[in-house]
Amino acid sequence: MSVSPRLARTFVRCRPSLRSHPCVHRPLRAATFVGPSHNRPIHSSPMLLTKPTNPDPRENPANELAPNADVNVGQKRLADFDLKGKVFIVTGAAQGLGLALAEGLVEAGGKVYCLDRESEPDEHFAEARKRVVPEWGGSLHYRKQDVLDTRDLDKTITEIADDNGRLDGVVAAAGIQQVTPAVEYEPEDTARMLAVNFTGVLMTATASARQMMKYRCRGSICLIASMSGSVANKGLLSPVYNSSKAALIQLARNLSMEWSPIQRDGTGGIRVNCISPGHILTPMVRKNFEEVPGLRAKWEGENMMGRLAETTEFKGAALFLLSNASSFMTGTNLIIDGGHTSW
């Protein structure tokens, strides 16, 4: 008795060799389909009727295996959040939110470079360095860098990656704000804000992605957007700032589409996500309170928690997005706003 060639098909797997590199953790897999000739009868036999082995459910043959669910189980507490031996860049990190996010990465063992336009960071950075615990494996460094100087920005990021032989993650937190009614905006005001808040972030991301591709690092990039990119802030006239943050949310989706797939040359696998904070007590926000009387009380009453956030309340989100804990997350906007946009 003969059986249909369809029942006799088998799968043959091929696993290409992997070039050794510190940032590549697993080989890519390709599947080759082999079937018998349709011109010859096939006779039944136990071997031919044996069902082919089902592929690993985590496998997409066009890309690669997902992280094994058991790889970090029982090896180390919260191993997916461990950043020891990895290198990160945070822009706008001389103080405020950027510095707080950098500290979170250092606490998890990361080597973190803080970039900002100031020649020297203020006392907040010095205090942060004093809090570093060397035994945890992390370190905090400062480099003067204005994101408006895109050529020098690319050079600085390249030097950091070359010095360490890798670049694992970036937080693009540099940004400015201008409180001005829309009818009073001048073209140069708009150009300056978009140059920092959008172009500076885009150039930070692209310069970083080039280094991740160069060193075959499956990195993670976090853009600091804002809930202002999703809603208009009551009581604060900042139309261009809000629009620039909305642009970052869309930018993350597009960069994810372009960089997250694994390419044939082994590049790619770069995840890009956003954090959209609510109102935070940063130096920039405190200046807003000075400019607009009663604004603080209004904002505190606009979210479900009845208060504003501290910069340290976003450290966990940045660590999550830049670590293996979020390995299946890309193109996403993570809103952390005390329930402001959930009314």
Buried (B, 14 or more C-beta within 10 A) or exposed (E): EEBEBEEBEBBEEEEEEEEEEEBBBEBBBBEEEEEBEEEEEBEEEEEBEEEEEEEEEEBEBEBBBBBEEEEBEEEEEEBBBBBEEBBBBBBBBBBBBBBBBBBBBBBBBBBBBBBBBEEEBEEBBEEBBEEBEEEBBBBBBBBBBBBBBBEEBBEBBBEBBEEBEBBBBBBBBBBBBBBBEEEEBEEEEBEBBBBBBBBBBBBBBBBBBBBBBBBBBBBBBBBBBBBBBBBEBEEBBBBBBBBBBBBBBEBBBEBBEEBBBBEEEBBBBBBBBBBBBBBBBBEBBEEBBEEBEEBBEBBBEBBEEEEBBEBEBBBEBBBBBBBBBBBEBBBBBBBBBBBBBEE
